[in-house]
Amino acid sequence: MGRGDEDQFDRELEAHGVRVKDANEFKVRDDVFDEVTLLALYKLVHKKRLSAIGGAISTGKEANVYLAEAGERDVAIKIYRIQTANFNTMTVYLQGDRRFASVRKTRKEVIFTWTRKEFANLKRAHDAGLAVPEPIAFDRNILILEFLGQDERPYPRLKEVALEDPAATYIWVVEFIRRLYQEAKLVHADLSEFNILVGDQVYVIDMGQSVTPDHPQALRFLMRDIRNINRYFGERCEVRSEFEVFAETTGIPLEAVLAGERER
């Protein structure tokens, strides 16, 4: 996209009521800001949920996250890519979730439902008092969240941080897994060092794929989360048995968990 195209794009955004902040840092791609996304931005602006959009916090095949403003408040705006998001992977996590059983299988509908699902999952966790970004609003493929950072800089991911006390952080994450399951009635289903932030405290992000305990794959996803966390922290501190953590989280007796593992 050349400078003339960027100027035209900025004017198009502004025509939809979205002020572009720090234009030099605002890098876009045509497959992110399509007509559907522009319409969603327009609706969020007119609902007073968004007033300005700035530089990218993160970019990826599934979604881009931008620093934005809602009045005087800094927020994060997550925009799922309609053209390149992994439609097939999303469908796996939606199937079996009774909250979203009626979704049609078109690409656009799946991505819209995924956005709504992430909002719902974050709200469940946030309402349970867990350290996740507060979900603020959504429309179509756009999710507006609490910005987790300081001075317009996002908190780093766990994989980017040299922890002073890895054992204490490990205990925190294991407790998060337990509380998420028991109090928010969710399994994260993709928990790793890539979606844990370390700032003024520890936070967990990226919950679009999270499922309720009655999902057919919930227990498999839970064990995968525990193994991911044990793998990462096992190189930095002593970790607990994955079966013990699983039993404590689910309430299934440890003997039954071990017996089930032996039968596999």
C-alpha positions as CSV (number, residue, x, y, z in Angstrom):
1,M,0.0,0.0,0.0
2,G,1.6,3.3,-1.1
3,R,1.4,6.6,0.6
4,G,-1.4,7.8,-1.6
5,D,-3.4,4.6,-0.9
6,E,-2.7,5.0,2.8
7,D,-4.0,8.6,2.7
8,Q,-7.1,7.4,1.0
9,F,-7.5,4.7,3.5
10,D,-7.1,7.1,6.4
11,R,-9.8,9.3,4.8
12,E,-12.1,6.3,4.4
13,L,-11.7,5.4,8.1
14,E,-12.3,9.0,9.1
15,A,-15.4,9.0,6.9
16,H,-16.7,6.2,9.1
17,G,-16.0,8.3,12.2
18,V,-12.7,6.6,13.2
19,R,-9.9,9.0,14.0
20,V,-6.5,7.6,13.1
21,K,-4.0,8.2,15.9
22,D,-0.2,8.2,15.1
23,A,-0.7,7.7,11.4
24,N,2.9,6.9,10.8
25,E,2.7,3.9,13.0
26,F,-0.7,2.8,11.7
27,K,0.2,0.0,9.3
28,V,-2.7,-1.8,7.6
29,R,-3.4,-4.5,5.1
30,D,-6.3,-4.7,2.7
31,D,-7.3,-8.1,4.0
32,V,-7.8,-6.7,7.5
33,F,-9.9,-3.6,6.9
34,D,-12.5,-4.9,4.4
35,E,-16.0,-3.5,4.1
36,V,-17.4,-5.8,6.8
37,T,-14.7,-4.5,9.2
38,L,-15.3,-0.9,8.3
39,L,-19.0,-1.3,8.9
40,A,-18.3,-2.9,12.3
41,L,-15.9,0.0,13.2
42,Y,-18.6,2.5,12.2
43,K,-21.2,0.8,14.4
44,L,-18.8,0.7,17.4
45,V,-17.9,4.4,17.0
46,H,-21.5,5.4,16.9
47,K,-22.1,3.3,20.1
48,K,-19.4,5.4,21.7
49,R,-17.3,2.3,22.2
50,L,-14.4,3.6,20.0
51,S,-13.0,7.0,19.2
52,A,-9.5,6.5,17.7
53,I,-7.3,3.7,16.5
54,G,-3.5,3.6,16.6
55,G,-0.5,1.4,16.1
56,A,-0.5,-2.4,16.1
57,I,0.1,-4.3,19.3
58,S,0.4,-7.6,17.5
59,T,-0.2,-9.0,14.0
60,G,-0.9,-12.5,13.0
61,K,-2.7,-14.8,10.5
62,E,-5.8,-15.0,12.7
63,A,-6.1,-11.5,13.9
64,N,-4.5,-8.1,14.4
65,V,-4.6,-6.2,17.7
66,Y,-4.3,-2.4,17.8
67,L,-4.0,0.1,20.5
68,A,-7.1,2.3,20.4
69,E,-9.1,4.9,22.4
70,A,-12.6,4.9,23.8
71,G,-12.9,8.5,25.0
72,E,-10.2,9.0,27.6
73,R,-9.6,5.3,28.0
74,D,-6.9,3.2,26.2
75,V,-8.4,0.0,24.9
76,A,-7.2,-2.8,22.7
77,I,-9.1,-3.6,19.5
78,K,-8.8,-7.2,18.1
79,I,-9.8,-7.6,14.5
80,Y,-10.2,-11.1,13.2
81,R,-9.1,-11.5,9.5
82,I,-12.1,-12.8,7.5
83,Q,-10.0,-13.9,4.6
84,T,-7.1,-15.7,6.4
85,A,-8.3,-16.8,9.8
86,N,-8.2,-20.6,10.2
87,F,-11.8,-21.5,9.5
88,N,-11.3,-25.2,10.0
89,T,-9.6,-24.8,13.4
90,M,-12.3,-22.5,14.7
91,T,-15.0,-24.9,13.6
92,V,-13.4,-27.7,15.8
93,Y,-13.7,-25.6,18.9
94,L,-17.2,-24.4,18.1
95,Q,-18.5,-27.9,17.4
96,G,-19.7,-29.5,20.7
97,D,-20.1,-26.1,22.4
98,R,-23.9,-26.0,23.1
99,R,-23.8,-22.2,23.5
100,F,-23.0,-21.9,19.8
101,A,-24.6,-25.0,18.3
102,S,-26.7,-23.1,15.8
103,V,-23.8,-21.4,13.9
104,R,-23.9,-21.7,10.1
105,K,-20.8,-23.1,8.5
106,T,-19.9,-20.2,6.3
107,R,-16.5,-18.6,6.8
108,K,-18.0,-15.2,7.8
109,E,-20.5,-16.6,10.2
110,V,-17.9,-18.8,11.9
111,I,-15.6,-15.8,12.4
112,F,-18.4,-13.6,13.7
113,T,-19.4,-16.4,16.1
114,W,-15.8,-16.9,17.2
115,T,-15.6,-13.2,18.1
116,R,-18.8,-13.4,20.1
117,K,-17.5,-16.6,21.8
118,E,-14.3,-14.9,22.9
119,F,-16.3,-12.0,24.3
120,A,-18.6,-14.5,26.2
121,N,-15.6,-16.5,27.5
122,L,-13.7,-13.4,28.7
123,K,-16.9,-12.1,30.4
124,R,-17.3,-15.4,32.3
125,A,-13.7,-15.3,33.5
126,H,-13.7,-11.6,34.3
127,D,-17.0,-11.9,36.2
128,A,-15.4,-14.8,38.2
129,G,-12.7,-12.4,39.3
130,L,-10.0,-13.9,37.2
131,A,-7.1,-11.9,35.7
132,V,-8.1,-11.6,32.1
133,P,-8.7,-8.4,30.0
134,E,-12.2,-7.0,30.6
135,P,-14.3,-7.4,27.5
136,I,-15.9,-4.1,26.5
137,A,-17.8,-4.6,23.2
138,F,-17.9,-6.6,20.0
139,D,-19.4,-6.3,16.5
140,R,-19.0,-8.8,13.7
141,N,-15.3,-9.6,13.6
142,I,-14.1,-6.9,16.1
143,L,-13.6,-7.3,19.8
144,I,-12.8,-4.3,22.1
145,L,-10.9,-5.2,25.3
146,E,-9.3,-3.6,28.3
147,F,-5.7,-2.6,27.3
148,L,-3.2,-4.4,29.4
149,G,-0.1,-2.3,29.4
150,Q,1.5,1.0,30.6
151,D,2.3,4.2,28.7
152,E,0.7,2.8,25.6
153,R,3.1,-0.2,25.6
154,P,1.5,-3.6,26.1
155,Y,2.8,-5.9,28.8
156,P,5.2,-8.6,27.5
157,R,4.3,-12.2,27.0
158,L,5.6,-14.7,29.5
159,K,7.9,-16.1,26.8
160,E,9.7,-12.7,26.6
161,V,10.3,-12.3,30.3
162,A,13.0,-13.5,32.7
163,L,11.0,-14.3,35.8
164,E,12.5,-13.4,39.2
165,D,10.4,-16.2,40.8
166,P,9.3,-18.8,38.3
167,A,7.9,-21.1,41.1
168,A,5.5,-18.4,42.3
169,T,4.3,-17.7,38.7
170,Y,3.8,-21.4,38.2
171,I,1.7,-21.7,41.3
172,W,-0.4,-18.7,40.1
173,V,-1.0,-20.3,36.6
174,V,-2.0,-23.7,38.1
175,E,-4.4,-21.9,40.4
176,F,-5.8,-19.9,37.4
177,I,-6.4,-23.2,35.6
178,R,-8.3,-24.6,38.6
179,R,-10.4,-21.4,39.2
180,L,-11.2,-21.1,35.5
181,Y,-12.6,-24.6,35.5
182,Q,-14.3,-24.6,38.8
183,E,-15.6,-21.0,39.1
184,A,-15.9,-19.7,35.5
185,K,-16.7,-23.2,34.1
186,L,-14.2,-23.0,31.3
187,V,-11.1,-24.7,30.0
188,H,-8.7,-22.3,28.2
189,A,-7.8,-25.0,25.6
190,D,-4.7,-23.1,24.3
191,L,-2.8,-22.1,27.4
192,S,0.9,-21.5,27.0
193,E,3.7,-19.0,27.5
194,F,2.4,-17.2,24.4
195,N,-0.9,-16.0,25.9
196,I,0.2,-15.2,29.4
197,L,1.2,-11.5,30.0
198,V,3.4,-10.3,32.8
199,G,3.0,-6.7,34.0
200,D,1.8,-5.2,37.3
201,Q,0.5,-8.8,37.8
202,V,0.0,-11.9,35.6
203,Y,-2.8,-12.0,33.1
204,V,-4.2,-14.6,30.7
205,I,-5.4,-13.6,27.2
206,D,-6.7,-15.1,24.0
207,M,-9.8,-17.1,25.0
208,G,-11.7,-17.5,21.7
209,Q,-11.1,-21.3,21.7
210,S,-12.1,-21.8,25.4
211,V,-14.8,-24.4,26.0
212,T,-17.2,-25.3,28.8
213,P,-16.5,-28.5,30.8
214,D,-19.4,-30.3,29.0
215,H,-17.6,-29.9,25.7
216,P,-16.7,-33.4,24.3
217,Q,-13.0,-32.5,24.2
218,A,-12.8,-30.4,27.4
219,L,-10.8,-32.9,29.5
220,R,-8.4,-33.5,26.7
221,F,-7.9,-29.8,26.2
222,L,-7.4,-29.3,30.0
223,M,-4.7,-32.0,30.1
224,R,-3.0,-30.3,27.1
225,D,-3.0,-27.0,28.9
226,I,-1.5,-28.5,32.1
227,R,1.2,-30.3,30.0
228,N,2.0,-27.1,28.2
229,I,2.5,-25.2,31.4
230,N,4.5,-28.0,33.0
231,R,6.7,-28.1,29.9
232,Y,7.5,-24.4,30.0
233,F,8.0,-24.2,33.8
234,G,9.7,-27.6,34.1
235,E,12.9,-25.9,32.7
236,R,12.7,-23.1,35.3
237,C,11.4,-24.6,38.6
238,E,10.0,-27.7,40.1
239,V,6.5,-28.6,38.8
240,R,3.7,-30.8,40.1
241,S,2.5,-34.1,38.5
242,E,0.2,-33.3,35.6
243,F,-2.2,-36.0,36.8
244,E,-2.3,-34.4,40.3
245,V,-3.1,-31.0,38.9
246,F,-5.8,-32.5,36.6
247,A,-7.4,-34.3,39.5
248,E,-7.4,-31.2,41.7
249,T,-8.9,-29.1,38.9
250,T,-11.7,-31.5,37.9
251,G,-12.5,-33.1,41.2
252,I,-12.0,-36.5,39.6
253,P,-10.1,-38.8,42.1
254,L,-6.4,-39.1,41.3
255,E,-6.7,-42.9,41.3
256,A,-9.4,-42.7,38.6
257,V,-7.2,-40.3,36.5
258,L,-4.2,-42.6,36.8
259,A,-6.3,-45.7,36.0
260,G,-7.7,-44.0,32.9
261,E,-4.2,-43.1,31.8
262,R,-3.1,-46.7,32.1
263,E,-6.0,-47.9,30.0
264,R,-5.1,-45.6,27.1
